[in-house]
């Protein structure tokens, strides 16, 4: 039986199959995340350095002006998403960890930093993302096994 102390971020992370350039538009980011069926992606600068993370929640915030209760969808506001860059959505430096970090430590890091995802890095490059749901799922799975369910 695997114990929580033995479980590492690399065991529960999702690979960083999608990385976005900071100059990508919101519309391009929507297409990339929806197309890959992921909820977040690392954001890189011109040198390939990690500068942030963009999530579907960030994209929804950018799209929100298009939604007006009781009125038709504002297609002009949605069209503006083709001009708005995702670097405008990235508000803080990304929280990162090494893939060998323990799951319990990753949980504490996520809570302490008040983020929903951590970029997993190897040799200064993003290799994956671990999200709150990944961590909750891993802990719940272990708890279920320990209780015999």
C-alpha positions in Angstrom: 0.0 0.0 0.0 1.3 3.5 -0.9 1.5 5.9 2.0 0.9 9.6 1.6 4.6 10.3 2.5 5.6 8.2 -0.5 3.4 9.9 -3.1 5.1 12.6 -5.2 3.8 15.3 -7.4 5.0 13.5 -10.5 2.6 10.7 -9.5 -0.5 12.9 -9.7 0.3 15.8 -12.0 -1.0 16.3 -15.5 1.7 16.8 -18.2 2.2 20.3 -19.5 1.1 19.4 -23.0 0.0 23.0 -23.6 2.2 26.0 -22.9 1.2 29.4 -24.1 3.3 32.4 -25.1 2.6 35.5 -23.1 1.6 37.4 -26.3 -1.1 34.8 -27.2 -4.5 36.3 -27.3 -7.3 35.3 -25.0 -9.1 33.8 -28.0 -6.0 31.7 -28.8 -5.7 30.6 -25.2 -9.4 29.5 -25.2 -8.9 27.5 -28.3 -5.7 25.8 -26.9 -7.2 24.9 -23.5 -10.5 23.8 -24.9 -8.8 21.9 -27.7 -6.5 20.0 -25.2 -9.3 19.6 -22.6 -7.2 21.1 -19.9 -8.0 23.8 -17.3 -4.7 25.6 -17.2 -1.4 26.1 -18.9 2.0 27.6 -18.1 2.7 31.0 -19.8 6.2 31.5 -21.2 8.0 34.7 -22.3 10.1 35.3 -25.5 13.0 33.3 -23.9 10.9 30.4 -22.9 11.0 31.4 -19.3 8.0 30.7 -17.1 6.1 33.9 -16.3 2.7 32.7 -15.1 -0.2 30.4 -15.4 -3.5 31.0 -17.2 -6.6 29.1 -16.2 -10.0 28.6 -17.6 -11.2 30.8 -14.7 -8.9 33.6 -16.0 -10.4 33.2 -19.4 -13.9 33.3 -18.1 -13.1 36.6 -16.3 -11.9 38.0 -19.6 -15.1 36.8 -21.3 -17.4 38.1 -18.6 -18.1 41.5 -20.2 -19.7 39.6 -23.1 -22.4 38.2 -20.7 -25.2 40.6 -19.9 -28.2 39.2 -18.0 -31.3 39.2 -20.1 -29.5 40.4 -23.2 -28.0 38.7 -26.3 -24.4 37.7 -26.2 -22.2 40.7 -26.9 -20.3 39.4 -30.0 -18.3 42.6 -30.3 -16.9 42.1 -26.8 -16.1 38.5 -27.7 -14.4 39.7 -30.8 -12.1 41.9 -28.7 -10.7 38.7 -27.1 -8.8 38.3 -30.4 -6.8 41.4 -29.5 -6.4 41.0 -25.7 -3.2 39.2 -24.7 -3.0 36.7 -21.9 -0.2 38.6 -20.2 -2.9 41.0 -19.1 -4.5 38.1 -17.2 -1.4 36.9 -15.5 -1.5 38.7 -12.2 1.3 37.0 -10.2 4.4 35.0 -10.5 3.6 31.3 -10.8 4.0 29.0 -7.9 6.3 26.2 -8.8 7.7 22.9 -7.4 10.0 20.1 -8.3 8.3 16.9 -9.5 9.8 15.0 -6.5 7.9 17.2 -4.0 5.7 15.1 -1.7 1.9 15.4 -2.2 1.4 16.5 1.4 3.9 19.3 0.9 2.3 20.3 -2.4 -1.1 20.5 -0.6 0.5 22.8 2.1 2.1 24.9 -0.6 -1.1 25.3 -2.5 -3.0 26.4 0.6 -0.3 28.7 1.8 0.0 30.4 -1.6 -3.8 30.4 -2.2 -3.5 29.0 -5.7 -5.4 26.3 -7.5 -2.5 24.9 -9.5 1.2 24.6 -9.2 3.6 24.4 -12.2 5.9 21.4 -11.9 9.3 22.1 -13.2 12.4 20.0 -14.2 15.6 21.8 -15.2 13.8 25.1 -15.1 11.2 24.0 -17.7 7.6 23.3 -17.0 6.8 19.5 -17.3 3.4 19.5 -15.7 0.7 21.1 -13.6 -0.7 19.8 -10.4 -4.1 21.2 -9.6 -6.2 21.2 -6.4 -8.5 18.5 -7.8 -5.4 16.3 -8.5 -4.3 16.6 -4.9 -7.8 16.1 -3.5 -8.3 13.0 -5.7 -4.9 11.5 -4.6 -5.6 12.1 -0.9 -9.2 10.7 -1.2 -8.0 7.7 -3.1 -5.4 6.9 -0.4 -8.0 7.5 2.4 -10.4 5.1 0.6 -7.8 2.4 0.3 -6.8 2.8 3.9 -10.4 2.4 5.1 -10.9 -0.7 2.9 -13.4 0.8 0.5 
